[in-house]
């Protein structure tokens, strides 16, 4: 784990795989941390990719900015982190809010993206009802903490049947949610409520795009993924069976196979060298 001060806060991140590998930046969602991507980081690193997994501002071990943090703030943090690491371009992927941050990153820093990976996310701007809900939830988290919220949403973060079938995965996801700083989570909720409409920006994406979604995602269902696919006609879409909102955690082998197949097929040029065993 590494830490550096960037744009007024301390960001923590892990850096897996060979330094010469094709960089892959993976962005967690709310309310998680960089360890959500542990199965993907291990698989990609073993295949020779350089994998960067940061704790977003306000999450994990990174510094907290109270009040309101916009998706643009997260995107610019990631650009600054790539600068710090000497990485000009990367494959940028994210799940849920992380997918929206990936879309924002492409909008603000298009020349720095080799490809996009959008997992279990949605493109439209927030509705008025959605804005009210996110701000009420932010107030609640500040007043009550994360525990009650985590318990309420675990069977939506994971497919309900996986909460019982995969107790270790459920425990790991619950632990991340409960450990999140309420001030960081609230600030992100308030900023995310004011996100742009990515339906206006996605049609301009020319880089390879992989869209992934759990077949039983309760938050961003397959229809949301198909809507992104219509906006980006050259994108690939993969539906992960027996998974909900976090297929990378629920079905890591299937998710990793889809991701590695995409990277191998869609990115031209020399392939990364596998790490020595």
Helices and strands as residue ranges (DSSP letters): E 2-6, E 9-16, E 23-27, G 34-37, H 38-46, E 50-54, H 71-85, E 90-95, H 97-108, G 110-112, E 113-119, H 128-144, H 147-157, H 160-165, H 167-179, H 182-192, G 198-200, G 202-204, E 208-214, H 222-231, E 236-240, H 247-250, H 252-266
